Amino acid sequence: MNLVQDVQQFQNFIDNVLPSLLPHEVYFVSLSARNKYLTERERDFYGLGRTEMFARTLVRPGDWARTIRKLEGELATRLTKTGQLIPEKALIVYVNINPSDALAAHFKYINEVNHQLEEVTKATVRGKNPNYTPFTFAEKTLLNCFQVCTGQRTYLDLDIDTKEERYLSKVRSVLDSKNVSYFVVETHGGFHVLVKRETLNKSNVRLDLLVKELARESGKEIMFNKNAMIPMPGTKQAGHLVKLVL
């Protein structure tokens, strides 16, 4: 299965939207399968289980082709609880629009390891069975650290969970009137507006108030996406091509 369905969209996003990495930064990317995109019958048939972010990896400059091949390899060998291959319609490739700080991630990892070493030592001294699981799953712990340790905070992600154009148009109108730079990514169920923090901070736009107003008016989830992970343009989400539209 090819995860990248539109090479031009994929490369355009990498070249023109994602921030250039500093020497101590990497991109964080994951592959997930979501039950919510399946029918009840399909959920029973496939038995996805714990497949949200079942494959995670770090990307360095010039490493995107290898990364996609790696994720496709994970997908080809991953079976659901009922022994099925994961259905394409459930898949999402997520990317963190702000890079991860490798130094901060390793400091956090070292603290986590030291804490677990302390717990093992205490258990041994008390004659109890030490828990070695955190050490046998060390890679998972390290990736957790990379996921939460943000480097450059270039973008603020406004998640609009509706395809009704008037809500996106209202956001565009406000940002355009104050020369705030942004990109729009269209997803299966709505839009992600990636707002450049630097230009937002120089304006007097109260984006927080606008978000609350639109959420009340629409009755939909219109909010700031704190983890800043979005579906990757050029790939599919629930069978829908994710694309950069501005």
NULO-8120 format. One record per residue: residue number from 1; residue in one letter; chain; y, x, z of N, C-alpha, C, O in turn. Coordinates in steps of 0.2 Angstrom, whole numbers. Example, Ala and Ser with C-alpha at 12.3 -4.5 7.8 and 13.67 -1.06 7.14 Angstrom:
residues 2
resi_resn_chain_n_c2_n_c1_n_c3_ca_c2_ca_c1_ca_c3_c_c2_c_c1_c_c3_o_c2_o_c1_o_c3
1_A_A_-28_66_39_-22_62_39_-16_66_39_-17_71_42;
2_S_A_-11_64_35_-5_68_36_0_64_39_6_67_40;
end
This chain:
residues 246
resi_resn_chain_n_c2_n_c1_n_c3_ca_c2_ca_c1_ca_c3_c_c2_c_c1_c_c3_o_c2_o_c1_o_c3
1_M_A_-6_4_0_0_0_0_6_4_0_7_9_4;
2_N_A_11_3_-4_17_7_-5_22_3_0_24_-3_-2;
3_L_A_25_7_5_30_4_9_37_3_6_40_-2_7;
4_V_A_38_8_2_45_8_-2_44_4_-8_40_6_-13;
5_Q_A_47_-2_-9_47_-6_-15_53_-5_-19_52_-7_-25;
6_D_A_58_-3_-17_64_-2_-21_67_5_-19_70_6_-15;
7_V_A_65_10_-24_67_17_-22_74_18_-22_77_22_-18;
8_Q_A_78_15_-27_85_15_-27_88_13_-21_93_16_-18;
9_Q_A_86_7_-18_89_5_-12_88_9_-6_92_11_-2;
10_F_A_82_12_-6_79_16_-1_83_23_0_86_25_5;
11_Q_A_84_26_-6_88_32_-7_95_31_-6_98_35_-3;
12_N_A_98_26_-8_105_24_-7_107_24_0_112_26_3;
13_F_A_102_20_4_103_20_11_103_26_15_107_28_19;
14_I_A_98_30_13_98_37_16_104_41_14_107_45_19;
15_D_A_106_41_8_111_46_6_118_44_8_123_48_9;
16_N_A_119_37_8_126_35_9_128_31_15_133_29_17;
17_V_A_122_29_19_124_25_25_122_29_32_125_30_36;
18_L_A_115_32_32_113_35_38_118_41_39_119_45_34;
19_P_A_120_43_45_124_48_47_120_55_45_114_56_46;
20_S_A_124_60_43_122_67_42_120_69_49_123_69_54;
21_L_A_114_72_49_111_75_56_115_81_58_116_86_54;
22_L_A_116_82_64_118_88_67_112_92_69_106_89_68;
23_P_A_112_99_70_107_103_70_101_101_76_96_102_75;
24_H_A_104_97_81_99_95_86_97_88_86_95_85_91;
25_E_A_98_85_80_97_78_79_91_76_74_90_80_70;
26_V_A_88_71_75_83_68_70_84_61_70_87_57_74;
27_Y_A_81_58_64_80_50_64_74_48_67_69_51_67;
28_F_A_74_42_70_68_39_73_66_33_68_70_28_67;
29_V_A_60_33_66_57_28_62_51_25_64_47_29_67;
30_S_A_50_19_63_43_16_66_41_10_61_44_8_57;
31_L_A_34_9_61_31_4_57_28_-1_62_24_1_67;
32_S_A_30_-8_61_28_-13_65_24_-18_61_25_-19_55;
33_A_A_20_-22_65_18_-29_62_19_-34_67_18_-34_73;
34_R_A_22_-40_64_25_-45_69_21_-51_67_20_-54_62;
35_N_A_18_-54_73_15_-61_73_19_-66_70_16_-71_67;
36_K_A_25_-66_71_30_-72_70_30_-73_62_32_-78_60;
37_Y_A_28_-68_58_28_-69_51_22_-72_48_21_-73_42;
38_L_A_17_-74_52_10_-76_50_10_-84_52_13_-86_57;
39_T_A_6_-87_49_4_-94_51_-1_-94_57_-4_-89_58;
40_E_A_-2_-100_60_-7_-100_66_-14_-98_64_-17_-94_67;
41_R_A_-16_-100_58_-22_-98_55_-23_-91_54_-28_-88_55;
42_E_A_-17_-88_51_-17_-81_50_-17_-77_56_-20_-71_56;
43_R_A_-14_-79_61_-14_-76_68_-21_-75_71_-23_-70_73;
44_D_A_-25_-81_70_-31_-81_73_-36_-76_68_-40_-73_71;
45_F_A_-35_-76_62_-39_-72_57_-38_-65_58_-43_-61_59;
46_Y_A_-32_-63_59_-30_-56_59_-30_-53_66_-33_-47_67;
47_G_A_-28_-57_71_-28_-54_78_-24_-48_78_-27_-42_80;
48_L_A_-18_-48_77_-14_-42_77_-14_-38_83_-14_-32_83;
49_G_A_-14_-42_89_-14_-38_95_-7_-34_96_-2_-36_94;
50_R_A_-8_-28_99_-2_-24_101_0_-20_95_-2_-14_95;
51_T_A_3_-22_90_5_-19_84_12_-18_83_14_-16_77;
52_E_A_16_-20_88_24_-19_87_25_-11_88_23_-8_93;
53_M_A_28_-8_83_29_-1_83_22_3_84_21_7_89;
54_F_A_17_1_80_11_5_81_11_12_78_6_15_79;
55_A_A_16_13_74_16_20_71_24_22_72_28_19_69;
56_R_A_25_28_75_32_30_76_32_37_74_27_41_75;
57_T_A_38_39_71_39_46_69_46_48_69_50_44_69;
58_L_A_47_55_68_54_58_68_55_61_61_50_63_58;
59_V_A_61_60_59_62_62_52_68_67_52_73_66_55;
60_R_A_67_73_48_72_78_48_75_78_40_71_75_36;
61_P_A_80_81_39_83_81_32_77_83_27_74_88_28;
62_G_A_77_80_22_72_81_16_65_79_18_61_81_14;
63_D_A_64_76_23_57_74_26_55_67_24_50_65_27;
64_W_A_59_63_21_58_56_20_51_55_16_48_50_18;
65_A_A_50_58_11_44_57_7_38_58_11_33_54_11;
66_R_A_38_63_15_32_65_19_31_59_25_26_57_26;
67_T_A_37_57_27_37_52_33_34_46_30_30_43_34;
68_I_A_36_43_24_33_37_22_26_38_20_22_33_22;
69_R_A_23_44_18_16_45_16_12_45_23_7_42_23;
70_K_A_15_47_28_12_47_35_11_40_37_6_38_40;
71_L_A_17_36_37_16_29_39_11_25_35_7_21_38;
72_E_A_11_27_28_6_23_24_-1_25_26_-6_21_26;
73_G_A_-2_31_28_-8_34_30_-11_30_37_-16_28_37;
74_E_A_-6_29_41_-7_26_47_-9_19_46_-14_16_49;
75_L_A_-6_16_41_-7_9_39_-14_8_36_-17_3_38;
76_A_A_-16_13_32_-22_12_29_-28_13_33_-34_11_32;
77_T_A_-27_16_39_-33_17_44_-33_13_50_-37_13_54;
78_R_A_-27_9_50_-27_4_56_-30_-3_55_-28_-6_50;
79_L_A_-34_-5_60_-37_-11_59_-35_-16_65_-33_-13_70;
80_T_A_-35_-22_64_-33_-27_69_-39_-28_74_-44_-25_73;
81_K_A_-38_-32_79_-43_-34_84_-49_-37_81_-54_-36_83;
82_T_A_-48_-40_75_-54_-43_72_-56_-39_66_-60_-42_62;
83_G_A_-54_-33_66_-57_-28_61_-54_-29_54_-57_-27_49;
84_Q_A_-48_-32_53_-45_-33_47_-39_-27_46_-36_-25_51;
85_L_A_-38_-26_39_-32_-22_38_-26_-26_39_-26_-32_39;
86_I_A_-20_-23_41_-14_-27_43_-11_-30_37_-10_-26_32;
87_P_A_-10_-36_37_-7_-40_31_0_-37_29_4_-36_34;
88_E_A_1_-37_23_8_-34_21_14_-39_23_19_-36_25;
89_K_A_13_-45_23_18_-50_25_20_-49_32_25_-52_34;
90_A_A_16_-46_37_18_-45_44_22_-38_45_24_-37_50;
91_L_A_22_-34_40_25_-27_41_33_-27_41_36_-30_37;
92_I_A_35_-22_45_42_-20_45_43_-13_46_40_-10_51;
93_V_A_47_-9_42_48_-2_43_55_-2_46_60_-4_43;
94_Y_A_56_0_53_62_0_56_65_7_56_61_12_56;
95_V_A_71_8_56_75_14_57_80_13_62_84_8_62;
96_N_A_81_18_66_87_18_70_93_21_67_93_27_64;
97_I_A_98_17_66_104_19_62_108_24_65_113_27_62;
98_N_A_107_25_71_110_31_75_105_36_76_100_35_79;
99_P_A_106_43_75_101_48_76_99_49_83_103_47_88;
100_S_A_94_52_84_91_54_91_93_61_93_93_65_88;
101_D_A_95_62_99_97_68_101_91_72_104_88_70_109;
102_A_A_88_77_100_82_80_102_83_84_109_78_84_113;
103_L_A_88_87_110_89_90_117_89_85_123_85_87_128;
104_A_A_92_80_122_92_75_127_85_72_128_83_71_134;
105_A_A_82_71_123_75_68_123_70_73_126_66_71_130;
106_H_A_71_79_125_66_84_128_68_85_136_63_86_140;
107_F_A_74_85_138_76_85_145_73_79_148_70_79_154;
108_K_A_74_73_145_71_67_148_63_67_149_60_65_154;
109_Y_A_60_70_143_53_71_144_51_76_149_46_74_153;
110_I_A_54_81_150_53_86_155_53_83_162_49_84_166;
111_N_A_58_78_163_59_75_170_53_70_171_50_69_176;
112_E_A_51_67_165_45_62_165_39_66_167_35_64_172;
113_V_A_38_72_164_32_76_165_32_78_173_27_78_176;
114_N_A_37_81_175_38_83_182_36_77_187_33_79_192;
115_H_A_39_71_185_37_66_190_30_64_190_27_63_195;
116_Q_A_27_64_184_20_63_184_16_69_187_10_67_191;
117_L_A_18_75_187_15_80_190_15_79_198_10_81_201;
118_E_A_21_77_200_22_76_207_17_70_209_14_71_215;
119_E_A_16_65_205_12_60_207_5_62_208_1_60_212;
120_V_A_3_66_203_-4_68_203_-6_73_209_-11_72_212;
121_T_A_-1_77_210_-1_82_216_-2_77_223_-6_79_227;
122_K_A_2_72_224_2_68_230_-5_65_230_-8_64_236;
123_A_A_-7_62_225_-14_59_225_-19_63_227_-24_61_230;
124_T_A_-19_69_224_-24_74_225_-24_76_233_-30_76_236;
125_V_A_-18_77_236_-18_79_243_-20_74_247_-23_75_252;
126_R_A_-19_67_245_-21_62_249_-28_60_248_-31_55_251;
127_G_A_-32_63_244_-39_62_242_-40_56_238_-45_53_238;
128_K_A_-35_54_234_-35_48_230_-37_51_223_-36_57_221;
129_N_A_-38_46_218_-40_48_211_-33_49_207_-29_44_207;
130_P_A_-32_55_205_-25_56_201_-25_52_195_-31_51_192;
131_N_A_-20_50_192_-19_46_186_-17_51_181_-11_54_181;
132_Y_A_-22_53_176_-20_58_171_-18_55_165_-17_59_160;
133_T_A_-18_49_164_-16_45_158_-10_47_155_-10_48_149;
134_P_A_-4_48_159_2_50_156_1_57_152_5_58_147;
135_F_A_-3_61_154_-4_68_151_-8_67_145_-7_71_140;
136_T_A_-13_63_145_-17_62_139_-14_58_133_-16_58_127;
137_F_A_-8_55_135_-4_51_130_3_54_130_8_50_130;
138_A_A_3_61_130_10_64_131_14_63_125_20_62_125;
139_E_A_11_62_119_15_61_113_19_54_113_24_54_111;
140_K_A_15_49_116_19_43_117_25_43_121_30_40_120;
141_T_A_24_47_127_30_48_131_35_51_128_41_49_129;
142_L_A_34_57_124_39_60_121_43_56_115_49_56_115;
143_L_A_39_52_112_42_48_107_47_42_110_52_40_108;
144_N_A_44_40_116_48_35_120_55_38_121_60_35_121;
145_C_A_55_44_123_61_48_125_66_49_119_72_48_119;
146_F_A_63_50_113_67_51_107_70_44_105_76_44_103;
147_Q_A_66_39_106_69_32_104_75_30_108_79_27_106;
148_V_A_75_32_115_81_30_119_87_35_119_92_33_122;
149_C_A_85_41_117_91_46_118_95_47_112_93_50_107;
150_T_A_100_43_111_105_43_105_109_49_105_112_51_110;
151_G_A_110_51_99_115_57_97_121_54_95_125_50_99;
152_Q_A_123_55_89_130_52_87_129_44_87_124_41_84;
153_R_A_134_41_89_134_34_89_139_32_84_145_29_85;
154_T_A_137_33_78_141_31_72_142_24_71_148_22_69;
155_Y_A_137_20_72_137_13_70_136_8_76_133_10_81;
156_L_A_139_3_76_138_-3_80_134_-8_76_137_-10_71;
157_D_A_129_-11_78_125_-15_74_126_-23_76_124_-25_82;
158_L_A_129_-26_72_130_-34_73_124_-37_69_124_-37_63;
159_D_A_120_-41_73_114_-44_70_116_-51_69_117_-55_74;
160_I_A_116_-54_63_117_-61_62_111_-64_60_108_-63_54;
161_D_A_108_-68_64_101_-71_63_102_-78_59_99_-83_61;
162_T_A_105_-78_54_106_-84_49_108_-82_42_112_-77_42;
163_K_A_105_-85_37_107_-84_30_113_-88_28_116_-87_22;
164_E_A_116_-92_33_122_-96_31_128_-91_30_130_-87_34;
165_E_A_130_-90_24_135_-85_21_142_-86_25_145_-81_26;
166_R_A_144_-92_28_150_-93_31_151_-88_37_157_-86_38;
167_Y_A_146_-87_40_146_-83_47_147_-75_45_151_-72_48;
168_L_A_144_-73_40_145_-66_37_152_-66_34_155_-61_35;
169_S_A_154_-71_31_160_-71_27_166_-70_33_171_-67_32;
170_K_A_165_-74_38_170_-73_44_171_-66_46_176_-64_48;
171_V_A_165_-63_48_165_-56_50_168_-51_45_172_-47_47;
172_R_A_166_-52_39_169_-48_34_177_-49_33_180_-44_33;
173_S_A_179_-55_34_186_-56_33_190_-53_39_195_-50_37;
174_V_A_187_-53_45_191_-50_50_191_-42_50_196_-39_51;
175_L_A_185_-40_48_184_-32_47_189_-30_42_192_-25_42;
176_D_A_189_-33_36_192_-31_30_200_-31_32_204_-27_29;
177_S_A_202_-36_35_209_-37_37_212_-31_41_218_-30_41;
178_K_A_208_-28_45_210_-22_49_207_-16_47_207_-11_50;
179_N_A_205_-15_40_202_-9_37_197_-6_41_196_0_42;
180_V_A_192_-10_44_187_-7_48_181_-6_43_179_-11_39;
181_S_A_178_0_43_173_1_38_166_-1_41_164_-1_47;
182_Y_A_162_-4_36_155_-7_38_151_-7_32_153_-7_26;
183_F_A_144_-8_33_139_-9_28_136_-16_30_135_-17_36;
184_V_A_133_-19_25_129_-25_26_122_-24_24_121_-23_18;
185_V_A_117_-25_28_110_-25_26_107_-32_26_107_-35_32;
186_E_A_105_-35_21_102_-41_21_94_-41_22_91_-37_19;
187_T_A_92_-45_27_85_-45_29_82_-51_28_85_-56_25;
188_H_A_76_-52_30_72_-58_29_76_-65_32_76_-70_29;
189_G_A_78_-64_38_81_-70_41_89_-70_42_92_-74_45;
190_G_A_92_-64_40_99_-64_41_102_-58_38_101_-55_33;
191_F_A_107_-55_42_111_-49_40_112_-44_46_112_-47_52;
192_H_A_112_-38_45_114_-33_50_121_-30_47_121_-27_41;
193_V_A_126_-31_51_132_-28_49_133_-21_53_134_-21_59;
194_L_A_133_-16_49_134_-9_53_141_-7_53_144_-5_47;
195_V_A_144_-8_58_151_-6_59_152_1_61_150_3_66;
196_K_A_157_4_58_158_11_60_163_11_66_168_9_66;
197_R_A_160_14_71_164_14_78_171_17_77_175_14_80;
198_E_A_171_23_74_177_26_73_183_22_71_188_22_73;
199_T_A_181_18_65_187_14_62_188_8_67_193_5_67;
200_L_A_183_5_70_183_-1_74_188_1_80_192_-3_82;
201_N_A_187_7_83_191_9_89_198_10_87_202_9_92;
202_K_A_200_11_81_207_12_79_210_6_77_216_5_77;
203_S_A_206_0_77_209_-6_76_210_-10_82_208_-8_87;
204_N_A_213_-16_82_213_-20_88_209_-26_87_210_-31_90;
205_V_A_203_-25_83_198_-31_83_194_-32_89_191_-27_91;
206_R_A_194_-38_91_190_-39_97_183_-42_94_182_-48_94;
207_L_A_179_-38_92_173_-40_89_168_-44_94_164_-48_92;
208_D_A_169_-42_100_165_-45_105_166_-53_106_162_-57_107;
209_L_A_173_-54_105_175_-61_106_173_-65_100_171_-71_100;
210_L_A_173_-62_94_171_-65_88_164_-67_88_162_-72_85;
211_V_A_160_-62_90_153_-63_91_151_-69_95_147_-73_93;
212_K_A_154_-70_101_153_-75_105_155_-82_102_152_-87_102;
213_E_A_161_-82_98_163_-88_95_158_-90_89_157_-96_89;
214_L_A_156_-85_85_151_-87_80_144_-89_83_141_-94_80;
215_A_A_142_-86_88_136_-88_91_136_-95_94_131_-99_93;
216_R_A_142_-97_97_143_-104_99_143_-109_93_140_-114_94;
217_E_A_147_-107_88_148_-112_83_141_-113_79_140_-118_76;
218_S_A_137_-107_78_131_-108_74_125_-110_77_121_-113_74;
219_G_A_125_-109_84_119_-111_88_113_-106_86_108_-107_88;
220_K_A_115_-100_83_110_-95_81_111_-89_85_116_-88_88;
221_E_A_106_-84_84_107_-78_88_112_-73_83_110_-71_78;
222_I_A_118_-73_86_123_-68_83_125_-64_88_129_-66_93;
223_M_A_123_-57_88_124_-53_94_124_-46_92_122_-44_86;
224_F_A_126_-42_97_125_-34_96_118_-32_97_115_-34_102;
225_N_A_115_-29_92_108_-26_93_109_-19_97_110_-14_93;
226_K_A_107_-19_103_108_-13_107_104_-7_105_106_-2_106;
227_N_A_98_-9_103_93_-3_101_95_0_94_92_5_92;
228_A_A_99_-4_90_102_-1_84_96_0_79_97_5_75;
229_M_A_90_-3_80_85_-2_75_85_-8_70_85_-14_72;
230_I_A_85_-6_63_85_-12_58_79_-11_53_77_-5_52;
231_P_A_77_-16_50_73_-15_44_76_-10_39_82_-11_37;
232_M_A_72_-6_36_74_-1_31_75_-4_24_70_-6_21;
233_P_A_81_-3_22_82_-5_15_77_-2_10_76_4_11;
234_G_A_75_-6_5_70_-3_0_63_-5_2_59_-4_-2;
235_T_A_62_-7_8_55_-9_11_55_-17_11_61_-20_11;
236_K_A_50_-20_13_49_-27_14_48_-29_21_45_-25_25;
237_Q_A_51_-34_23_51_-38_29_48_-45_28_52_-49_25;
238_A_A_42_-46_30_39_-53_29_39_-55_22_40_-60_20;
239_G_A_38_-50_17_38_-51_10_45_-51_7_45_-52_1;
240_H_A_50_-50_11_57_-51_8_59_-43_7_59_-39_12;
241_L_A_62_-42_2_65_-35_1_71_-34_5_76_-38_4;
242_V_A_71_-29_9_77_-28_13_82_-24_9_80_-19_6;
243_K_A_88_-26_8_93_-22_4_100_-21_7_102_-26_11;
244_L_A_103_-16_4_110_-15_6_114_-19_1_114_-18_-5;
245_V_A_118_-23_4_122_-28_-1_130_-26_-1_134_-29_-4;
246_L_A_132_-21_4_139_-19_4_139_-12_7_145_-10_8;
end
